[in-house]
Amino acid sequence: MEKINNFRKIKLIFRISVSLMVIILLIFAAVSLPLVLKIAFALLFTTLLFINVYVKCFEYEYAGECISIKKFHPLKSGKTVPPFVEFPKKYLKDYQLRNSLISHDLIFALDTDRRKNFKLKIKISGFEAGQISTVTDSLEQIKKNNTYDR
């Protein structure tokens, strides 16, 4: 059973951005600033707010017969979270990992009973190189086993 997640890193990013937002609000309340600085702080605050709303924790789990992927907000981590997507390993035909500046795109090609060559794209971020390598090794092993089974 393999379980790989980015909880610690995303929670750290979340806490830092909330702390910076509080500091910005305190600066606004305590100090009289020129208009240019007020606009700059307002833009920074808005960016941090956007990050806090849209940041997601990601968990990849392979438990033998099923691949499960969970995505959820960091404030939900204490509760039971249903999978974002879950499918049997036999459906995995191929996968692709595309790197971008901030995140990765994990693209699955699935052959289900209803649809052939169904593509599923999931954005993931906050992973270290070793974690990405573990996910790709796991998917590569599943893909190799599926080609032998067909």
DOGUTI-429448 format. One record per atom (N, C-alpha, C, O, CB): residue in three letters; atom name; y, x, z. Coordinates in steps of 0.05 Angstrom, whole numbers, always signed. Atoms other than C-alpha are relative to their C-alpha. Glycine has a CB too. Layout:
N
[ALA,CA,[Y,X,Z]]
...
END
This chain:
150
[MET,N,[-24,+17,+0]]
[MET,CA,[+0,+0,+0]]
[MET,C,[+25,+18,+0]]
[MET,O,[+28,+36,+17]]
[MET,CB,[+0,-19,+25]]
[GLU,N,[-25,-15,+1]]
[GLU,CA,[+67,+28,-20]]
[GLU,C,[+23,-19,+4]]
[GLU,O,[+25,-40,-8]]
[GLU,CB,[+2,+14,-28]]
[LYS,N,[-24,+16,-6]]
[LYS,CA,[+132,+2,+7]]
[LYS,C,[+24,+20,-1]]
[LYS,O,[+25,+38,+16]]
[LYS,CB,[-2,-15,+27]]
[ILE,N,[-23,-18,+3]]
[ILE,CA,[+197,+35,-15]]
[ILE,C,[+25,-17,+0]]
[ILE,O,[+27,-37,-14]]
[ILE,CB,[-2,+17,-27]]
[ASN,N,[-24,+16,-2]]
[ASN,CA,[+266,+10,+4]]
[ASN,C,[+25,+19,+4]]
[ASN,O,[+22,+43,+9]]
[ASN,CB,[-1,-20,+23]]
[ASN,N,[-25,-15,-3]]
[ASN,CA,[+339,+31,+9]]
[ASN,C,[+17,-12,+24]]
[ASN,O,[+41,-10,+23]]
[ASN,CB,[+17,-1,-25]]
[PHE,N,[-14,+13,-22]]
[PHE,CA,[+356,-5,+75]]
[PHE,C,[+20,+18,+14]]
[PHE,O,[+43,+10,+18]]
[PHE,CB,[-20,-10,+20]]
[ARG,N,[-17,-17,-15]]
[ARG,CA,[+385,+54,+112]]
[ARG,C,[+26,+7,-15]]
[ARG,O,[+48,+6,-4]]
[ARG,CB,[-14,+26,+8]]
[LYS,N,[-23,-8,+16]]
[LYS,CA,[+431,+77,+56]]
[LYS,C,[+19,-23,-5]]
[LYS,O,[+43,-19,-2]]
[LYS,CB,[-9,+12,-26]]
[ILE,N,[-18,+24,+6]]
[ILE,CA,[+457,+7,+39]]
[ILE,C,[+13,-9,+26]]
[ILE,O,[+37,-16,+25]]
[ILE,CB,[-17,-23,-12]]
[LYS,N,[-13,+8,-26]]
[LYS,CA,[+469,-10,+113]]
[LYS,C,[+22,+20,+7]]
[LYS,O,[+43,+12,+18]]
[LYS,CB,[-21,-1,+22]]
[LEU,N,[-21,-20,-5]]
[LEU,CA,[+508,+56,+120]]
[LEU,C,[+24,-6,-17]]
[LEU,O,[+47,-5,-7]]
[LEU,CB,[-11,+28,-4]]
[ILE,N,[-22,+6,+18]]
[ILE,CA,[+550,+39,+59]]
[ILE,C,[+15,-25,+9]]
[ILE,O,[+39,-26,+9]]
[ILE,CB,[-10,-4,-29]]
[PHE,N,[-11,+25,-9]]
[PHE,CA,[+561,-31,+86]]
[PHE,C,[+17,+5,+25]]
[PHE,O,[+40,-5,+27]]
[PHE,CB,[-22,-21,+6]]
[ARG,N,[-15,-5,-25]]
[ARG,CA,[+583,-6,+155]]
[ARG,C,[+25,+16,-5]]
[ARG,O,[+46,+10,+7]]
[ARG,CB,[-18,+15,+20]]
[ILE,N,[-23,-16,+6]]
[ILE,CA,[+629,+46,+127]]
[ILE,C,[+22,-16,-14]]
[ILE,O,[+46,-14,-7]]
[ILE,CB,[-7,+24,-18]]
[SER,N,[-20,+16,+14]]
[SER,CA,[+663,-3,+80]]
[SER,C,[+13,-21,+19]]
[SER,O,[+36,-27,+16]]
[SER,CB,[-12,-14,-24]]
[VAL,N,[-12,+19,-19]]
[VAL,CA,[+672,-55,+136]]
[VAL,C,[+19,+15,+19]]
[VAL,O,[+41,+4,+25]]
[VAL,CB,[-23,-14,+17]]
[SER,N,[-18,-16,-18]]
[SER,CA,[+702,+0,+181]]
[SER,C,[+26,+6,-15]]
[SER,O,[+47,+4,-3]]
[SER,CB,[-14,+26,+8]]
[LEU,N,[-24,-6,+15]]
[LEU,CA,[+750,+20,+126]]
[LEU,C,[+18,-25,-4]]
[LEU,O,[+42,-24,-3]]
[LEU,CB,[-7,+11,-28]]
[MET,N,[-15,+25,+3]]
[MET,CA,[+770,-53,+116]]
[MET,C,[+15,-6,+26]]
[MET,O,[+38,-15,+25]]
[MET,CB,[-19,-23,-7]]
[VAL,N,[-14,+4,-26]]
[VAL,CA,[+786,-59,+191]]
[VAL,C,[+23,+19,+3]]
[VAL,O,[+45,+11,+12]]
[VAL,CB,[-20,+3,+23]]
[ILE,N,[-22,-20,-2]]
[ILE,CA,[+827,+5,+188]]
[ILE,C,[+23,-8,-18]]
[ILE,O,[+47,-6,-9]]
[ILE,CB,[-10,+28,-8]]
[ILE,N,[-21,+8,+18]]
[ILE,CA,[+866,-21,+128]]
[ILE,C,[+15,-24,+13]]
[ILE,O,[+40,-25,+11]]
[ILE,CB,[-11,-8,-27]]
[LEU,N,[-13,+23,-13]]
[LEU,CA,[+880,-87,+165]]
[LEU,C,[+18,+9,+23]]
[LEU,O,[+39,-2,+27]]
[LEU,CB,[-21,-20,+9]]
[LEU,N,[-16,-10,-23]]
[LEU,CA,[+904,-49,+227]]
[LEU,C,[+25,+15,-10]]
[LEU,O,[+46,+12,+2]]
[LEU,CB,[-17,+20,+17]]
[ILE,N,[-24,-14,+11]]
[ILE,CA,[+950,-6,+184]]
[ILE,C,[+20,-21,-9]]
[ILE,O,[+44,-17,-4]]
[ILE,CB,[-8,+18,-24]]
[PHE,N,[-18,+21,+9]]
[PHE,CA,[+979,-69,+152]]
[PHE,C,[+15,-13,+24]]
[PHE,O,[+38,-19,+22]]
[PHE,CB,[-15,-21,-16]]
[ALA,N,[-12,+14,-23]]
[ALA,CA,[+991,-100,+221]]
[ALA,C,[+18,+18,+16]]
[ALA,O,[+38,+8,+27]]
[ALA,CB,[-22,-10,+18]]
[ALA,N,[-15,-17,-18]]
[ALA,CA,[+1019,-39,+256]]
[ALA,C,[+23,+16,-13]]
[ALA,O,[+42,+23,+0]]
[ALA,CB,[-19,+20,+12]]
[VAL,N,[-19,-17,+13]]
[VAL,CA,[+1059,-1,+204]]
[VAL,C,[+15,-14,-23]]
[VAL,O,[+2,-30,-38]]
[VAL,CB,[-14,+26,-11]]
[SER,N,[-15,+10,+22]]
[SER,CA,[+1115,-21,+157]]
[SER,C,[-2,+20,-23]]
[SER,O,[+5,+43,-21]]
[SER,CB,[+30,-5,+8]]
[LEU,N,[+6,-18,+22]]
[LEU,CA,[+1096,+7,+89]]
[LEU,C,[+17,-8,-25]]
[LEU,O,[+25,-31,-28]]
[LEU,CB,[-30,-1,-8]]
[PRO,N,[-13,+6,+25]]
[PRO,CA,[+1131,+13,+22]]
[PRO,C,[-18,-18,-18]]
[PRO,O,[-42,-19,-14]]
[PRO,CB,[+8,+26,-16]]
[LEU,N,[+14,+19,+16]]
[LEU,CA,[+1111,-37,-31]]
[LEU,C,[-23,+13,-16]]
[LEU,O,[-45,+1,-19]]
[LEU,CB,[+19,-13,-20]]
[VAL,N,[+21,-14,+16]]
[VAL,CA,[+1071,+15,-72]]
[VAL,C,[-25,+4,+17]]
[VAL,O,[-47,+0,+8]]
[VAL,CB,[+11,+27,-10]]
[LEU,N,[+23,-4,-18]]
[LEU,CA,[+1027,+32,-12]]
[LEU,C,[-13,-26,+8]]
[LEU,O,[-38,-27,+10]]
[LEU,CB,[+9,+15,+26]]
[LYS,N,[+13,+26,-6]]
[LYS,CA,[+1017,-41,+5]]
[LYS,C,[-18,-9,-23]]
[LYS,O,[-40,-20,-18]]
[LYS,CB,[+22,-21,+5]]
[ILE,N,[+17,+8,+24]]
[ILE,CA,[+992,-54,-66]]
[ILE,C,[-25,+18,-1]]
[ILE,O,[-47,+7,-7]]
[ILE,CB,[+17,+3,-26]]
[ALA,N,[+23,-19,+1]]
[ALA,CA,[+947,+8,-63]]
[ALA,C,[-21,-8,+22]]
[ALA,O,[-44,-9,+16]]
[ALA,CB,[+9,+29,+4]]
[PHE,N,[+19,+8,-21]]
[PHE,CA,[+917,-14,+4]]
[PHE,C,[-12,-27,-6]]
[PHE,O,[-36,-31,+1]]
[PHE,CB,[+15,-1,+27]]
[ALA,N,[+11,+26,+7]]
[ALA,CA,[+909,-85,-21]]
[ALA,C,[-22,+3,-21]]
[ALA,O,[-43,-11,-20]]
[ALA,CB,[+22,-19,-10]]
[LEU,N,[+20,-4,+21]]
[LEU,CA,[+871,-60,-82]]
[LEU,C,[-25,+13,+13]]
[LEU,O,[-48,+6,+6]]
[LEU,CB,[+11,+18,-22]]
[LEU,N,[+23,-13,-14]]
[LEU,CA,[+827,-15,-38]]
[LEU,C,[-15,-20,+17]]
[LEU,O,[-40,-21,+17]]
[LEU,CB,[+10,+23,+18]]
[PHE,N,[+12,+20,-16]]
[PHE,CA,[+814,-73,+9]]
[PHE,C,[-17,-19,-17]]
[PHE,O,[-39,-27,-10]]
[PHE,CB,[+21,-16,+16]]
[THR,N,[+14,+18,+18]]
[THR,CA,[+794,-118,-49]]
[THR,C,[-25,+13,-12]]
[THR,O,[-46,+0,-14]]
[THR,CB,[+19,-8,-23]]
[THR,N,[+24,-15,+10]]
[THR,CA,[+747,-65,-77]]
[THR,C,[-21,+1,+22]]
[THR,O,[-45,-3,+16]]
[THR,CB,[+8,+28,-8]]
[LEU,N,[+19,-1,-22]]
[LEU,CA,[+714,-57,-9]]
[LEU,C,[-12,-27,+5]]
[LEU,O,[-36,-29,+11]]
[LEU,CB,[+13,+11,+26]]
[LEU,N,[+10,+27,-3]]
[LEU,CA,[+708,-132,-2]]
[LEU,C,[-21,-7,-22]]
[LEU,O,[-41,-18,-16]]
[LEU,CB,[+23,-21,+0]]
[PHE,N,[+18,+4,+23]]
[PHE,CA,[+675,-135,-71]]
[PHE,C,[-27,+14,+5]]
[PHE,O,[-48,+3,+1]]
[PHE,CB,[+13,+9,-26]]
[ILE,N,[+24,-15,-6]]
[ILE,CA,[+626,-81,-50]]
[ILE,C,[-17,-14,+22]]
[ILE,O,[-41,-16,+19]]
[ILE,CB,[+7,+29,+9]]
[ASN,N,[+15,+13,-21]]
[ASN,CA,[+608,-117,+14]]
[ASN,C,[-13,-26,-8]]
[ASN,O,[-34,-33,+2]]
[ASN,CB,[+19,-6,+23]]
[VAL,N,[+11,+26,+9]]
[VAL,CA,[+596,-183,-21]]
[VAL,C,[-24,+5,-18]]
[VAL,O,[-44,-9,-16]]
[VAL,CB,[+21,-17,-14]]
[TYR,N,[+21,-3,+21]]
[TYR,CA,[+553,-155,-78]]
[TYR,C,[-20,+22,+5]]
[TYR,O,[-39,+25,-11]]
[TYR,CB,[+14,+6,-25]]
[VAL,N,[+19,-21,-6]]
[VAL,CA,[+516,-97,-46]]
[VAL,C,[-27,-14,+8]]
[VAL,O,[-27,-34,+22]]
[VAL,CB,[+10,+19,+23]]
[LYS,N,[+27,+11,-5]]
[LYS,CA,[+440,-111,-43]]
[LYS,C,[-19,+21,+9]]
[LYS,O,[-19,+44,-1]]
[LYS,CB,[-10,-14,-25]]
[CYS,N,[+23,-16,-7]]
[CYS,CA,[+382,-81,-7]]
[CYS,C,[-22,-6,-19]]
[CYS,O,[-25,-28,-29]]
[CYS,CB,[-9,-5,+30]]
[PHE,N,[+22,+2,+19]]
[PHE,CA,[+322,-69,-51]]
[PHE,C,[-25,+11,+12]]
[PHE,O,[-25,+31,+25]]
[PHE,CB,[+7,+15,-27]]
[GLU,N,[+26,-9,-10]]
[GLU,CA,[+249,-64,-33]]
[GLU,C,[-22,-4,-21]]
[GLU,O,[-25,-26,-31]]
[GLU,CB,[-8,-15,+26]]
[TYR,N,[+22,+1,+19]]
[TYR,CA,[+191,-47,-79]]
[TYR,C,[-26,+2,+17]]
[TYR,O,[-28,+20,+34]]
[TYR,CB,[+1,+23,-21]]
[GLU,N,[+25,-1,-15]]
[GLU,CA,[+122,-62,-52]]
[GLU,C,[-24,-5,-19]]
[GLU,O,[-24,-24,-35]]
[GLU,CB,[+0,-22,+23]]
[TYR,N,[+25,+3,+15]]
[TYR,CA,[+54,-52,-84]]
[TYR,C,[-23,-1,+20]]
[TYR,O,[-28,+19,+34]]
[TYR,CB,[-4,+23,-21]]
[ALA,N,[+21,+4,-20]]
[ALA,CA,[-3,-79,-42]]
[ALA,C,[-28,-3,-12]]
[ALA,O,[-44,-19,-2]]
[ALA,CB,[+7,-24,+18]]
[GLY,N,[+26,+1,+11]]
[GLY,CA,[-63,-70,-87]]
[GLY,C,[-2,-18,-25]]
[GLY,O,[-9,-8,-46]]
[GLY,CB,[-19,-9,+20]]
[GLU,N,[+3,+19,+23]]
[GLU,CA,[-63,-132,-132]]
[GLU,C,[+26,-11,-9]]
[GLU,O,[+28,-23,-30]]
[GLU,CB,[-19,-22,+8]]
[CYS,N,[-25,+13,+6]]
[CYS,CA,[+9,-153,-131]]
[CYS,C,[+24,+19,+3]]
[CYS,O,[+25,+35,+21]]
[CYS,CB,[+4,-25,+18]]
[ILE,N,[-25,-15,-2]]
[ILE,CA,[+77,-121,-144]]
[ILE,C,[+21,-19,+9]]
[ILE,O,[+25,-40,-3]]
[ILE,CB,[+8,+14,-28]]
[SER,N,[-20,+18,-12]]
[SER,CA,[+132,-151,-102]]
[SER,C,[+27,+15,+2]]
[SER,O,[+28,+39,+10]]
[SER,CB,[-9,-10,+28]]
[ILE,N,[-27,-12,-2]]
[ILE,CA,[+207,-137,-107]]
[ILE,C,[+18,-19,+15]]
[ILE,O,[+20,-43,+8]]
[ILE,CB,[+11,+7,-29]]
[LYS,N,[-19,+16,-16]]
[LYS,CA,[+257,-162,-56]]
[LYS,C,[+28,+11,-3]]
[LYS,O,[+32,+35,-3]]
[LYS,CB,[-8,-1,+30]]
[LYS,N,[-29,-7,+1]]
[LYS,CA,[+333,-162,-63]]
[LYS,C,[+14,-19,+19]]
[LYS,O,[+10,-43,+18]]
[LYS,CB,[+12,-1,-29]]
[PHE,N,[-15,+17,-19]]
[PHE,CA,[+378,-186,-7]]
[PHE,C,[+24,+15,+11]]
[PHE,O,[+26,+39,+9]]
[PHE,CB,[-19,-9,+23]]
[HIS,N,[-24,-11,-12]]
[HIS,CA,[+444,-175,+28]]
[HIS,C,[-7,+14,+26]]
[HIS,O,[-26,+5,+40]]
[HIS,CB,[+21,-23,+5]]
[PRO,N,[+6,-15,-25]]
[PRO,CA,[+444,-125,+86]]
[PRO,C,[+1,-16,+26]]
[PRO,O,[-13,-10,+45]]
[PRO,CB,[+18,+24,+2]]
[LEU,N,[-1,+16,-25]]
[LEU,CA,[+462,-178,+137]]
[LEU,C,[-25,-18,+3]]
[LEU,O,[-29,-29,+25]]
[LEU,CB,[+25,-18,-1]]
[LYS,N,[+24,+16,-1]]
[LYS,CA,[+397,-215,+121]]
[LYS,C,[-25,+16,+8]]
[LYS,O,[-47,+4,+10]]
[LYS,CB,[-5,-13,-26]]
[SER,N,[+23,-17,-3]]
[SER,CA,[+351,-157,+138]]
[SER,C,[-18,-7,+23]]
[SER,O,[-42,+0,+23]]
[SER,CB,[+9,+29,+2]]
[GLY,N,[+16,+7,-23]]
[GLY,CA,[+327,-183,+205]]
[GLY,C,[-18,-24,-4]]
[GLY,O,[-37,-28,+10]]
[GLY,CB,[+17,-5,+24]]
[LYS,N,[+15,+25,+6]]
[LYS,CA,[+300,-248,+175]]
[LYS,C,[-21,+6,-21]]
[LYS,O,[-21,+26,-35]]
[LYS,CB,[+19,-22,-9]]
[THR,N,[+21,-2,+21]]
[THR,CA,[+239,-259,+132]]
[THR,C,[+13,-7,-27]]
[THR,O,[+25,-28,-30]]
[THR,CB,[-24,-19,+6]]
[VAL,N,[-13,+3,+26]]
[VAL,CA,[+262,-251,+60]]
[VAL,C,[-22,-5,-21]]
[VAL,O,[-41,+11,-23]]
[VAL,CB,[+17,+25,-7]]
[PRO,N,[+20,+5,+21]]
[PRO,CA,[+222,-282,+3]]
[PRO,C,[+4,+20,-23]]
[PRO,O,[+26,+30,-27]]
[PRO,CB,[+1,-29,-11]]
[PRO,N,[-3,-19,+23]]
[PRO,CA,[+208,-238,-58]]
[PRO,C,[+19,-10,-21]]
[PRO,O,[+20,-34,-26]]
[PRO,CB,[-27,+6,-12]]
[PHE,N,[-17,+7,+22]]
[PHE,CA,[+260,-237,-113]]
[PHE,C,[-18,-4,-25]]
[PHE,O,[-13,-23,-40]]
[PHE,CB,[+20,+23,-6]]
[VAL,N,[+20,+3,+21]]
[VAL,CA,[+202,-228,-162]]
[VAL,C,[-26,+11,+10]]
[VAL,O,[-27,+31,+24]]
[VAL,CB,[+9,+15,-27]]
[GLU,N,[+26,-8,-8]]
[GLU,CA,[+128,-222,-152]]
[GLU,C,[-20,-6,-23]]
[GLU,O,[-19,-29,-33]]
[GLU,CB,[-9,-13,+27]]
[PHE,N,[+19,+5,+22]]
[PHE,CA,[+73,-214,-204]]
[PHE,C,[-25,+17,+4]]
[PHE,O,[-24,+38,+16]]
[PHE,CB,[+13,+6,-27]]
[PRO,N,[+25,-16,-2]]
[PRO,CA,[+0,-191,-208]]
[PRO,C,[+2,+25,-16]]
[PRO,O,[+16,+26,-37]]
[PRO,CB,[-24,-17,-9]]
[LYS,N,[-2,-26,+14]]
[LYS,CA,[-9,-119,-229]]
[LYS,C,[-11,-1,-28]]
[LYS,O,[-3,+15,-45]]
[LYS,CB,[-15,+21,+16]]
[LYS,N,[+12,+1,+26]]
[LYS,CA,[-50,-140,-289]]
[LYS,C,[+20,-9,-22]]
[LYS,O,[+16,-5,-45]]
[LYS,CB,[-23,-20,+0]]
[TYR,N,[-20,+8,+19]]
[TYR,CA,[+13,-169,-321]]
[TYR,C,[+18,+23,-10]]
[TYR,O,[+31,+20,-30]]
[TYR,CB,[+18,-21,+13]]
[LEU,N,[-18,-23,+7]]
[LEU,CA,[+49,-101,-323]]
[LEU,C,[-11,+14,-25]]
[LEU,O,[-33,+26,-25]]
[LEU,CB,[+2,+20,+23]]
[LYS,N,[+7,-13,+25]]
[LYS,CA,[+46,-76,-395]]
[LYS,C,[+14,+27,-2]]
[LYS,O,[+2,+47,-10]]
[LYS,CB,[+7,-18,-25]]
[ASP,N,[-15,-24,+2]]
[ASP,CA,[+101,-25,-392]]
[ASP,C,[+25,-3,+19]]
[ASP,O,[+31,-25,+28]]
[ASP,CB,[+9,+6,-29]]
[TYR,N,[-25,+0,-16]]
[TYR,CA,[+164,-6,-353]]
[TYR,C,[+18,+21,-11]]
[TYR,O,[+9,+40,-25]]
[TYR,CB,[-6,+4,+31]]
[GLN,N,[-20,-20,+8]]
[GLN,CA,[+227,+33,-365]]
[GLN,C,[+21,+2,+22]]
[GLN,O,[+29,-18,+34]]
[GLN,CB,[+13,-8,-28]]
[LEU,N,[-21,-5,-20]]
[LEU,CA,[+277,+64,-317]]
[LEU,C,[+23,+13,-14]]
[LEU,O,[+21,+35,-24]]
[LEU,CB,[-11,+18,+23]]
[ARG,N,[-24,-10,+12]]
[ARG,CA,[+347,+73,-344]]
[ARG,C,[+20,+8,+22]]
[ARG,O,[+25,-8,+41]]
[ARG,CB,[+13,-21,-19]]
[ASN,N,[-19,-10,-20]]
[ASN,CA,[+396,+115,-304]]
[ASN,C,[+29,-6,-10]]
[ASN,O,[+35,-3,-33]]
[ASN,CB,[-3,+30,+5]]
[SER,N,[-29,+2,+6]]
[SER,CA,[+470,+98,-301]]
[SER,C,[+15,+15,+22]]
[SER,O,[+2,+27,+39]]
[SER,CB,[+9,-30,-2]]
[LEU,N,[-16,-16,-19]]
[LEU,CA,[+527,+127,-260]]
[LEU,C,[-6,-8,+29]]
[LEU,O,[-9,+9,+46]]
[LEU,CB,[+29,-4,-7]]
[ILE,N,[+3,+9,-28]]
[ILE,CA,[+518,+84,-198]]
[ILE,C,[-27,-11,+6]]
[ILE,O,[-37,-8,+29]]
[ILE,CB,[+21,-22,+5]]
[SER,N,[+25,+13,-6]]
[SER,CA,[+452,+48,-205]]
[SER,C,[-21,+6,-22]]
[SER,O,[-15,+21,-41]]
[SER,CB,[+4,-31,+2]]
[HIS,N,[+22,-3,+20]]
[HIS,CA,[+386,+46,-243]]
[HIS,C,[-7,-28,-9]]
[HIS,O,[-5,-48,+6]]
[HIS,CB,[-24,+15,+12]]
[ASP,N,[+12,+25,+10]]
[ASP,CA,[+358,-9,-287]]
[ASP,C,[-30,+4,-3]]
[ASP,O,[-39,+21,-17]]
[ASP,CB,[+13,-8,-28]]
[LEU,N,[+30,+0,+1]]
[LEU,CA,[+284,-22,-277]]
[LEU,C,[-8,-23,-18]]
[LEU,O,[-3,-46,-11]]
[LEU,CB,[-13,-2,+29]]
[ILE,N,[+7,+20,+20]]
[ILE,CA,[+258,-59,-338]]
[ILE,C,[-30,-2,-2]]
[ILE,O,[-44,+18,-8]]
[ILE,CB,[+13,+6,-28]]
[PHE,N,[+29,+5,+2]]
[PHE,CA,[+188,-89,-336]]
[PHE,C,[-6,-15,-26]]
[PHE,O,[+9,-33,-34]]
[PHE,CB,[-10,-16,+24]]
[ALA,N,[+11,+15,+23]]
[ALA,CA,[+150,-111,-399]]
[ALA,C,[-26,-12,+10]]
[ALA,O,[-45,+3,+17]]
[ALA,CB,[-4,+18,-26]]
[LEU,N,[+23,+14,-12]]
[LEU,CA,[+100,-163,-376]]
[LEU,C,[-14,-17,-21]]
[LEU,O,[-1,-29,-38]]
[LEU,CB,[+9,-18,+23]]
[ASP,N,[+17,+17,+16]]
[ASP,CA,[+43,-197,-412]]
[ASP,C,[-12,-21,+18]]
[ASP,O,[-32,-15,+32]]
[ASP,CB,[-22,+16,-16]]
[THR,N,[+10,+21,-18]]
[THR,CA,[+33,-263,-375]]
[THR,C,[-18,-18,-17]]
[THR,O,[-21,-15,-41]]
[THR,CB,[+23,-16,+13]]
[ASP,N,[+17,+19,+14]]
[ASP,CA,[-13,-320,-393]]
[ASP,C,[+17,-17,-19]]
[ASP,O,[+7,-26,-40]]
[ASP,CB,[-14,-18,+20]]
[ARG,N,[-18,+17,+16]]
[ARG,CA,[+46,-360,-421]]
[ARG,C,[+17,+15,-20]]
[ARG,O,[+22,+5,-42]]
[ARG,CB,[+18,-15,+18]]
[ARG,N,[-19,-15,+17]]
[ARG,CA,[+90,-306,-451]]
[ARG,C,[-10,+29,-4]]
[ARG,O,[-18,+42,+15]]
[ARG,CB,[+28,+0,+11]]
[LYS,N,[+7,-28,+6]]
[LYS,CA,[+74,-240,-485]]
[LYS,C,[+26,+16,-3]]
[LYS,O,[+46,+7,-13]]
[LYS,CB,[-17,+2,-26]]
[ASN,N,[-23,-18,+1]]
[ASN,CA,[+122,-181,-479]]
[ASN,C,[+25,-11,+12]]
[ASN,O,[+47,-9,+1]]
[ASN,CB,[+5,+8,-29]]
[PHE,N,[-23,+11,-15]]
[PHE,CA,[+167,-216,-429]]
[PHE,C,[+14,+23,+14]]
[PHE,O,[+1,+39,+28]]
[PHE,CB,[-10,-21,+21]]
[LYS,N,[-16,-21,-12]]
[LYS,CA,[+223,-169,-406]]
[LYS,C,[+15,-10,+25]]
[LYS,O,[+27,-31,+24]]
[LYS,CB,[+20,+12,-21]]
[LEU,N,[-13,+6,-25]]
[LEU,CA,[+249,-169,-335]]
[LEU,C,[+17,+24,+8]]
[LEU,O,[+6,+46,+12]]
[LEU,CB,[-21,-8,+22]]
[LYS,N,[-18,-23,-7]]
[LYS,CA,[+310,-126,-317]]
[LYS,C,[+11,-4,+28]]
[LYS,O,[+21,-26,+34]]
[LYS,CB,[+23,+2,-21]]
[ILE,N,[-10,+1,-28]]
[ILE,CA,[+328,-110,-245]]
[ILE,C,[+17,+24,+5]]
[ILE,O,[+9,+47,-1]]
[ILE,CB,[-24,-1,+20]]
[LYS,N,[-18,-22,-8]]
[LYS,CA,[+387,-68,-222]]
[LYS,C,[-7,+9,+28]]
[LYS,O,[-9,-7,+46]]
[LYS,CB,[+31,-9,-2]]
[ILE,N,[+5,-11,-26]]
[ILE,CA,[+372,-22,-165]]
[ILE,C,[+20,+23,+5]]
[ILE,O,[+27,+38,-13]]
[ILE,CB,[-30,+11,+3]]
[SER,N,[-18,-22,-7]]
[SER,CA,[+418,+26,-128]]
[SER,C,[-6,+9,+29]]
[SER,O,[-20,-4,+44]]
[SER,CB,[+30,-9,-2]]
[GLY,N,[+3,-11,-27]]
[GLY,CA,[+419,+69,-66]]
[GLY,C,[-26,+14,+5]]
[GLY,O,[-34,+18,+28]]
[GLY,CB,[+3,-23,+20]]
[PHE,N,[+25,-14,-3]]
[PHE,CA,[+354,+105,-79]]
[PHE,C,[+4,+30,-4]]
[PHE,O,[+21,+38,-20]]
[PHE,CB,[-21,-10,-19]]
[GLU,N,[+0,-29,+3]]
[GLU,CA,[+342,+180,-72]]
[GLU,C,[-20,+6,-22]]
[GLU,O,[-36,-10,-30]]
[GLU,CB,[-7,+14,+26]]
[ALA,N,[+17,-8,+22]]
[ALA,CA,[+307,+219,-127]]
[ALA,C,[-30,-2,+8]]
[ALA,O,[-47,-10,-9]]
[ALA,CB,[+6,+29,-8]]
[GLY,N,[+28,+2,-9]]
[GLY,CA,[+242,+222,-86]]
[GLY,C,[-10,-28,+1]]
[GLY,O,[-33,-33,-6]]
[GLY,CB,[-3,+12,+28]]
[GLN,N,[+8,+28,+0]]
[GLN,CA,[+241,+147,-77]]
[GLN,C,[-4,-11,-28]]
[GLN,O,[-23,-25,-34]]
[GLN,CB,[+20,-17,+15]]
[ILE,N,[+3,+8,+28]]
[ILE,CA,[+252,+135,-151]]
[ILE,C,[-25,+12,-12]]
[ILE,O,[-40,-2,-27]]
[ILE,CB,[+25,+9,-17]]
[SER,N,[+24,-12,+10]]
[SER,CA,[+197,+184,-166]]
[SER,C,[-25,-14,+10]]
[SER,O,[-45,-17,-5]]
[SER,CB,[-1,+30,+8]]
[THR,N,[+23,+15,-12]]
[THR,CA,[+149,+147,-119]]
[THR,C,[-4,-26,-14]]
[THR,O,[-27,-34,-20]]
[THR,CB,[+4,-4,+30]]
[VAL,N,[+2,+25,+14]]
[VAL,CA,[+165,+81,-153]]
[VAL,C,[-12,+4,-28]]
[VAL,O,[-30,-11,-36]]
[VAL,CB,[+27,-14,-1]]
[THR,N,[+10,-4,+27]]
[THR,CA,[+154,+109,-223]]
[THR,C,[-29,+10,+0]]
[THR,O,[-44,+2,-18]]
[THR,CB,[+18,+21,-14]]
[ASP,N,[+28,-9,-2]]
[ASP,CA,[+90,+144,-202]]
[ASP,C,[-19,-23,+4]]
[ASP,O,[-40,-25,-8]]
[ASP,CB,[-4,+21,+22]]
[SER,N,[+16,+24,-6]]
[SER,CA,[+63,+79,-174]]
[SER,C,[-2,-18,-25]]
[SER,O,[-24,-27,-31]]
[SER,CB,[+13,-16,+23]]
[LEU,N,[+1,+16,+24]]
[LEU,CA,[+82,+40,-236]]
[LEU,C,[-16,+13,-23]]
[LEU,O,[-30,-1,-38]]
[LEU,CB,[+29,-6,-10]]
[GLU,N,[+16,-15,+21]]
[GLU,CA,[+53,+94,-282]]
[GLU,C,[-30,-3,+6]]
[GLU,O,[-45,-7,-13]]
[GLU,CB,[+9,+29,+0]]
[GLN,N,[+28,+3,-7]]
[GLN,CA,[-13,+90,-244]]
[GLN,C,[-10,-28,-6]]
[GLN,O,[-32,-31,-17]]
[GLN,CB,[-4,+7,+30]]
[ILE,N,[+8,+28,+6]]
[ILE,CA,[-15,+14,-250]]
[ILE,C,[-2,-4,-30]]
[ILE,O,[-21,-16,-39]]
[ILE,CB,[+21,-20,+12]]
[LYS,N,[+0,+3,+29]]
[LYS,CA,[+2,+18,-324]]
[LYS,C,[-25,+13,-12]]
[LYS,O,[-38,+2,-30]]
[LYS,CB,[+26,+12,-12]]
[LYS,N,[+23,-15,+10]]
[LYS,CA,[-53,+70,-336]]
[LYS,C,[-26,-16,+6]]
[LYS,O,[-43,-18,-11]]
[LYS,CB,[-1,+27,+13]]
[ASN,N,[+23,+16,-8]]
[ASN,CA,[-104,+27,-298]]
[ASN,C,[-2,-25,-17]]
[ASN,O,[-24,-34,-24]]
[ASN,CB,[+0,-7,+29]]
[ASN,N,[+1,+25,+16]]
[ASN,CA,[-84,-35,-338]]
[ASN,C,[-9,+6,-29]]
[ASN,O,[-22,-11,-41]]
[ASN,CB,[+28,-13,-1]]
[THR,N,[+9,-7,+27]]
[THR,CA,[-95,+1,-405]]
[THR,C,[-30,+4,-1]]
[THR,O,[-43,-1,-21]]
[THR,CB,[+14,+24,-11]]
[TYR,N,[+29,-4,-1]]
[TYR,CA,[-166,+20,-383]]
[TYR,C,[-14,-27,+3]]
[TYR,O,[-36,-30,-7]]
[TYR,CB,[-7,+18,+23]]
[ASP,N,[+12,+26,-5]]
[ASP,CA,[-180,-52,-361]]
[ASP,C,[-1,-18,-24]]
[ASP,O,[-17,-36,-26]]
[ASP,CB,[+13,-14,+23]]
[ARG,N,[-2,+18,+24]]
[ARG,CA,[-161,-83,-428]]
[ARG,C,[-20,+6,-20]]
[ARG,O,[-21,-8,-41]]
[ARG,CB,[+28,+1,-12]]
END
